[in-house]
Each structure stands twice: as structure tokens, then as C-alpha cells.
């Protein structure tokens, strides 16, 4: 799977947590490619502009990234890996800026939300949502905003020449984001594996219960279930499910045959190794 000069698309600017996740997963041979939005990441992989993409799918404090669930449904790509990254928020500014100079703080809405307790200690400071944590750091460096600070990663501060005024300002230090690795080709793990799939149940009583019961009957551990509106079908829902198994496992093959009879839509997103935690 590893290649030289491995191109990995991510959403955000250099210094974003997604770039950090890409390097943590693929190592020094990777070349992260910043993209403006999540759809661009999916497009890059689909069009072979990148070997892989990496996107956040859920945060341990703020929940799921709904847009990426929708894009997983839309694009003909597969999940081939995952990584859980410890998110450390830092307040940063120009090297000459002091805390007393700051009247504005910029960051992604989740960066602001995850640092809420610390931000409440800064009086007479306005909070401004920005499209990206690292993008906020880049803006302050480029515009030389002496009256402002950004909340972003330590890597962003280093990349844009900013000074960290306060480290680890996240309210809850058990703050992790789970990232998914995307590819046009599937992988076939056999140990420590999980499989992600999407399905819609038939409109009959107990249909979801019966689908989930199939996994229990085959002694397959259910790791996650999340519902999303079925776009184009008002008041119908899709279920995104992670199970502890892989597609070639006999019990999973049996379960899949039974589930196909109970669902109106089914898509396998891929089997992959359960990801490591990076602190």
C-alpha cells in the first residue's frame, strides 16, 4: 500500500489537524495536499489526483461530521484505514503580541467550542468562526493582525511563524478525532479488522431490530450505529454501521446474505484495520 511520494489530500491549510493525521498514518513518505473543502478531497481520490484522502468523521466531544457521512454515500470510494488523533488546542499570535493586546480570537467553530472554558477567561475578546483552525493561523500571519489570536495546532504555529501564548487550552483533554483514510481500491485485513456499511431498512415493523439481530446471531460485535436522513426520500433514514469483522469472514458473509433480504439499500464502505490512537 505504501508508495514513494504518497499524495494524500486533506481539507484545510498546512498545519491542520487533518494534515497531522495524514503524516501520523502514512509517515514521512507522504505528501499532504491541502484542499479547500471535504468534497475536493473525495474528488481528488476519485480522479486519481491523490493516492489517498483523509477526512475527520467524528470527534469524541462534538460528535459526527455529517457532511462526510453524506459524501461516503455519494462517492464510489472505500475506507481503507482509520486513526484516532488526540486534539490539542493552542492560543497563538504574532511574536510581538501579548495577551492584553488580543481583542479577537479566530478558529474553526469546533476549535472555539472545544476551548470554551479558556475563552471565558479572556474578557473583552470577540470570538470569530473561521473555515479552518490552521487557516485562522495563516490569516493572522499574512495580515499581521497584532490585535488577534488563533486557536490551532502546534504545527500551525510553527508553520506560520506564530508564538504560542497558551498550550492545551481545550476544555476536556480527552479530546480525540477519528479520521478515515479513503481509496479507490479496497484492502483485505484479517486481524483487528472492522467493516463499515450503510443500509436503509424496508418500511416494515421491527426492520432495524431484525437487521441488528443478524449481527448478534453471528456473534459479530456492533461498534457504532448512526442514522442520517436519506437524501431525496423525506422521512426515510440511512444507518451507518461499524462492526468488528471483515468482509471475507464466514460469519460476516452469512450475516450479509441475511441483511440483504431485510434492506432496501445496502453499500459496503470497506474493511480495514482498527486504527491506532495517536497522542
N, C-alpha and C positions, 0 to 999 in steps of 0.2 A: 504494500500500500504506500510505503514511503518512496518519494521521488526526490531528485535534486531540484532545487529552486521551486519548491512546492508552493503554488499560488493558492492562498486562502482568503476569500472575500469575507469582510465583516462590515457591519453597519457602524458608522461613526468616524471620528478622526483618529489619527495616530495618538496613542495614549489611552484609548477607550478600553473599558474592561473586556470587551469582545476581542480586541487585539491581544490583550494579556492572556485570554483563554486560548486563543489560536496558538500562541507561542508555547503555552504550557502543554497543550495537547500534541502538537506536531514537532516541537523542538526547534533548534537553531536553523535547520534547513528550510524552514517555512518562510515564505514572503507574504506577510499580510497585506491585503489590498483594501484600503478604506472605501466604503460606498455610502451614498447619501441616505438610503433607506433600506428596509428589510427586503422589499421586492427586488431591488437591484442585486442583492446577494443571491437570491433564488435565480434571477435571470442569468447572472454570471455562470453559475454552475450548469444551468440548463443549456446555455450556449457555448460551453467549454471555454469561457473566458477565464475561469479559475478551475483548479482541480477539485477544490472543496469549498464549502461555505460553512460558517459557524454563526449561530444565532442563539440568543437567550430564549428560553421557553418558560421559565418560572423562577421567581425569587422567593426565598423562604419567608420573607416578611410581607411582601406586597402581592404575592400570587402570580398568576399566569400572564404571559404576554399574548393576548388574544389574537393579535394580527398574525403571529407566526403559526398558530394553530390553523387559521384560515388558509395561509399560504401553503402549509403542508398538504392540505386537502386539494388545493388548486394545481400544484406543480407535480410533474412526474419525477420526483426525486426521492431518495431513500435516506433514512437516518442510518449512519454507519458508526457513530460513536457519540459519547457524551462526556461531560466534565462538569464537576461542581466546584465553582470558584468562590473562595472567601472574598467578600467585597469590603474593602477598607476605604472609607471616605476621608478626604483631607481638605482643609481650607487652605487655599493658595492665592498668592497675589504677586504683583511686581516686586522685585528685590528691595525697592525703596519704600514700599507701602507698609504702614503699621496698622494694627487692629483699629486704632482710633480714627484712621483715615477712611475706613470702609463704610460706605453708605448703601452699597448694592451687592447682593450675592447672586450669582448665576449658576445654574446647573440643570441637568435633566430633572423633570418632576420627581422621579424616584430618588434621585440624589438629594433633593431638597426634603422629601418626605422621610427618607432614612436618616437624615441629620436634624430632624425637627427639634429634638430636645436641646442640642447645642445651639441651634439658631435662635432659640428663645432667649438665650443669654446675651445675644447681641442686640442692644437697644438702638432704636432709630435706624435700623437697617432694613431695606426693602428686599424681598425675595423675588427672583425673576426666573420662571421656567425657560429652559433652553433646549434645543433639539438633541443635545448630547453633552455628557459630562466633559469629555475631552474637548469638544467644540467650544464650551464655555471658557476653558483654559486658553485655547488658541485665540479666541476673540480678545480676551484681556491682554494677551501678549502683543497681538497685532495692533490693537487700538491704543495700547499703552494706557489702560484705564487705571489711574492711580487711586480712584475712589471706589474700586470694585474688587471683589474676590470671586473665585470659582470653587466649587466643590467637585473634586475629581480624584483620579488615581495618582499615586506617587510617580508613576511612569509619565503621566501627562505633565506634571510639574517639571520633571527632568527634560522632557522633550521640548517644552515651550519656554524654558528658562525662568520659571516662576519659583518663588520661595514658599515653602510650606510653613504656614503660621500655626496650624494645629493639626496633629495627626490623629487618625482614628476617631473621627467625630460622629460616626454612626451611632444612633441611639441604642441599638441592640447589636452586640458584637457576634451574635450567632446569625450573621447575615451572609447567606450564600445564594448565588445564582447558578442555575443549571443551564448549561449550553448544549446544543445539539450540533453534531457535525453532519453535513449534507453532502451527498454524492449522487452521480447519475447511475452508479453501479452498486449493487448490494454486496454485503460481506456475509460470511457464514461462520459466526462464532459458535463454539461448542461448550465453552465453560464460562461461568459467571455471566450468562447471557440474559438479555431481556428482549422482548419484542413489543413494538408499538403498532397499534392498529386503530382504525376508525370504522365505526359502523353506525347504521341507523336501524332501529328496530321496526318491525311491522306493527301496524296500528291494531294490536290485539292486547287484551288484558294480560299483565304479567310478562310481557315480552322481554323487558330488560332483565327481570329476575331470572328468566329461563336462560338468557344468554350468559349471564354471570355464573349461573349454576353449572354450566358446562365446564368452566374452568375448575370449579371446585370438585366436580366429579372426576376430572382427570388429575387432580392434585397439583394444579398449576396455581402458583401464588399470584394474586392480583396486587400490583404495586401502586397503581394510580387509575382513577377514572375521573373524567371531566366532561361536562356537557357543553355544547356550543349550538347556537341556532343554525339550522340547516338553511343556508342562503338560497333564496328562491322558493322555499317551501315554508311559508309562515306557520308558526306554532308547531313545527316539527324540529327534532333535535338530533344532532350527531353526538356520539360518545367516543371520546379519545381514551384509549385504554393502554396501559403498560402492564405486561405480565412477565413473570420470571421464567422464561423458556426461550427456545429458538425454533425457527420455522421447520427445521428438519427433525425435530424431536418427535418420536412416535405419539406421545400424549398430546402434543400441540396439533399434529396432523389430524388426529381424531377429533379434538375439540373444534378445529376449524371447519371440518365437514359438517358438524352439528350446528355450528353458529351460522353457516351459510343458509341453512334452511329456516333460520329464525329472523334473518335480517333482510331489509330491502336494499341495503347498500353496504359494501364492505371493501376496505382498502388496507393492505398491509404496508406500513410505513418502513419496516425494516427490522432486522435482528442485529444486535450489536452487544459488545461487552458492557457490563455495568461500569459506569465511569468512576474514576478516582476523585477524591476530594483534594483540592489544591489550596493550601492555606498561606 
